[in-house]
């Protein structure tokens, strides 16, 4: 009989839950009871977790490792987007768990990297391997922009949470400078998250409409992305091109500042939808345009995580931390 554990990946939009079944060596054998919930449909994290537990047709596992977007310690955290206070003691008491451990969703994504297959990744660079045992950076575009660093060592893997989303946006072209001025009209601080996120897609789109003397509209980020992919909206196409240009440059900054010679891994809910729009040669050129550090960045592989729920896997493997 295999051991079971409840795992989660809860962000600003969706909450993903599953039961992980481990084999005799302590690795994942398979996942079952995978469910996705809309966070906006719940008043608290506890309500969402209760919905998942009530959906199970097996005895609920006694252990949970829950990856959640927010400032998390192992026992307490807050999901920023909804100001949900989450406490392991409360969850253990309510659901009769033996142990509940919390971690940030991008910490979980870091733990997933060693367990991702080639089918889980789209590699932008012509090579896939970085410097062996060197740190690697993981970040992603979703409701916001989160990230963390993986630091391999003799005893396993250490994870360093970061707040890279709040790095200041550094325009590289005249058009990007105009974009910065457009954002500064309404924002006190234009960070890379301001543009590299769902709201960022909308912000870039409205900038391009304004630039073309057109009124803002009510298209959602998903609709803008879909129009760009379908090639039936020139403004949407330009919007995605501009976003990917900013992303490539920001990824290069992250690689330099975090010493990510082991690789860059870009996750989040947005990127799998945009991989068909990436022009590898242009992306790599912008990623490597870092002055004295350009040659260093030329040796760093860039991967897009296209797996459906990598942070679920990572939340399980964080038990070895």
N, C-alpha and C positions, 0 to 999 in steps of 0.2 A: 504493500500500500504506500502510495506516495504522500509526502507532506504537501499541505496546501497553504496558501497565503493570499490575502486580499492585497492587490496593488492598485495604484491609481496614477493618473496624470491629469491634473486639474489646472486649467489655465483660465484666462479671462473670458473665454467664450464657452468652451466645452469641458465637461468632466468625464474622463474615460476611466472605467473600472474593469477589473478582470480578476479571476482566480488563477493564480500561478500554481502549477503542479510540478514539484521538483523530483528529480530522479535520485538514485541511491548515492550519487556523487555530489548532490547539492546543487546541480544545475537545473535550468528550466527544462522540463520534459515537454510541456505544452501549456497553453493558456485556454481557459474555458470561461463561459458566462461573460463574454466581453460586451459591455454596454456603454453607450455614450449618451450623456444628458446635457441639456442646455442649462448653463449656470443661472441664467436669468429667471428660470422657472422655480427657483428655490430661494427660501429666505435665509437658510444657513447651510454650511457644509454638512452638518449632522443630518439635516433633512435629505440631502442628496445621497449620502452614504446609506441612510436607512432605506431609501428606495432601492438601492442596489442590493442590500442584504435581503430585503423582502422578496426580491426577484429570484433568489437562488433556490434551486430544487435539491440542494445538498446541504448537509450541516454546515453552518458558517465556519470558516477557518478561525482559529484562535489568535492568529497573528496578522498584522496589517503593516505594510510599508507604503506610505501615502506621499506621493510627489505632488506638490502644490505650488502654484505661482505666488511667490511672496517671500517675506523674510521669515525663514523657518529655522528653528532649532529642532533637535530631535523630539522635544516634548511640547513645543508651543510655537504658534505662528499666526500670521494674519494674511488672508488672501486679499491683496490690495484692492483689486478691482471692485470688490463688494464689501470690503471692510469686515470680512468674516473672521471672527476670532476662533481659532482651532486649538484645542487642548487635548493632548494624549490621555491625560487622566480622565477627562470627561468621557472620551470615546470608549476607553476601556471599561468604565463603569456602566455606561448605557448599553453597550453591545456585548458585554461579557468577554472582551478580548483579554488574552494573557499579556499581550504586548502590542503597542502601537508606536511606530516610529515615523516621524515627519521629516521631509527633506524638500528643498527647493526643486522645482521641475527641471531646471537646467543642471542642477547637481545630478539628478537622475539621468539626464541626457548624456552627461560625461561618462557615467558608469556604463551606459549602453554601448559606447563606442567600441570597446574591445570585443563585443559580442555581435557586431553588425557584420553581415556578409556583403559580398560585392553586389548582390542584388538589392541591398538596402541603400546603396550609395550611387550617386551619379558624380563621377570625378571629372572636374572641369579641366584640370591640368593633364598633360600627356603622360604623367607618371602618377602613381598612387601612394608610394611609400615616402614618408618623411624620415627625419633622423631618428634612429632607433632609441627608445626610452626617453625621448625629449618631450617636453610639455606640449600639449595640444589645446587649442581653443575651440569651444563649442558655443554657438549662439544661434538665435533664431528670430524670425519675423512672424509675429502673430498679432494679437491684440496690442502687445507692446513689444519691446526688444530686450530679451534677457540673455544671459550668458554665464559661463563658468570656465575654469581652466582645469584640465586634467594633468596631474604631475605623477608619472609612473616612478616607482622606486622598488627597491629589493623586496619589500614586504607587501607590495600590491600597488594601490593607486590612491593618491590623495586628491581631493577636489577642493578648489578654491572658488567660492562664489564671487561674482563681480557685479558691478552695476554699470556695465558698458553702455547701456541705453542712454545714459545721461552725458556721455561724451559730447562735446560741442561739435556741431556740424561744421566741417571745413570745406567750403566750396573750392572746386578746382578749375572751373570754367566761368566765363562771363554769364552764361545762362544760370549756372548754379548760384552765382552771386546774386542774381536777380531773384532767384527762388528764396535765398536767405532773407533778402529785404522784404519779400512778400510775407514770409512767415513772421518776421520781426514786427510787422504791423499789429499783430494780435497776440504775440507770445513774448514773454520776458526772456525765455531761454530756448533757442532752437538747437535741440540735441539731434543725434542721429536717430533716436527713436521717434522724433517728430516726423521723420520722413520714411524710416524703414519700419513700417508697421501698417496695420489695416487703415488707421486714420491717416497715416502718411501717404498712402496711395490716393486717398481722397484729397488730401492737401495738395499734392503735386498736380493732380488732375485739375483742381480749381485754379491753381497758378497758371497752368497752360491755357485754360479757358480765358482767364483775365488777360493773359499776354496776347490772345487773339481777339480781344474785345468782345468776348462772349460772356453771357451771364452764367453764374454758377448754377448747377443742377443738383438733383437729389439722387444721383446714381450711388449705389453702395460700392465699397471696395471690390466686392465679389463681382458685381456687374461690370465695373471698369476692367477688371482683369479678364473677364470672359470676352468682352469686346476686343481687347487687345489680342487675345489668343485667336479669336475668330477673324482677326484682320478686317473688321468692318467699322472701325472708328479710329481715324488718324490721331485724334487727341489721346485716346486710350493707348494706342501703340506707342506714341511718344512718351506718355506717362510711364509706362513700364520700362522703356529704354532708359529714361532718366533715373528711375529708381534703381535699376541694375547697375548703372554707372556709379551712382552714389554708394551702393552696396559694395562694389568691387574696391573702391578707394577706402571705404571704412574698414573692410575686411583686411586690407593691407596694413592699415594703422593698427588694428588689433593684433595682427601677427607680429608686428615690430614691437609694440608696447608690452606684449605678454610673452615674448620669446617663444612663439608657437612653432618651433621647428619640427614638431611632430605632425603638424597638419592643422588645417582649418576645417571645421565641420559646421555647416550651415543648416539649421533645422527650422522648426516652426511650421505652422499650418499654411503659410503663404507660398513658400519656396517650391514645394512639389508641383504647384500649379503653374509655376513660371519657368520651369527648367527648359521647356521647349523654346523659350524666348531668349535664352542665354547665348550670346555669341562668345565662344570660349576665348578666341584670340584677343578680342577687345577687353573682355573681363580680366584676363591675365595681365594684359598691358597696364591696366589701371591699378590692379592689385600690386604690381611690382614697381610702380612709379613712386619710389620712396627715397630718392636722392642716394645718399651713401649706403642705404640699406636695400637698394634695389636688387643687388646680386644675391643677398641673403633670401629675399622673398621669392626669387626665381627657383629656389630649391624646396619651397614649401608646397605640398599638395593641397588642393582645394576640393572639398567634397560637399555635395548637397545630400542631406539625409532625406531619402524618399520613402523610407519605411513608414508604415501607417501609424504605429504607436511605439516608437523607440523608448520613450521615457517610461512606459510601463515595464519594459525589459530592464531598464536601468534602475527603477525603484526596487526590483527584486534583487539585482546584483549588488545594490548598495549595502546589503546585509554583511558583505565581506569587509566593509570599511572599518 
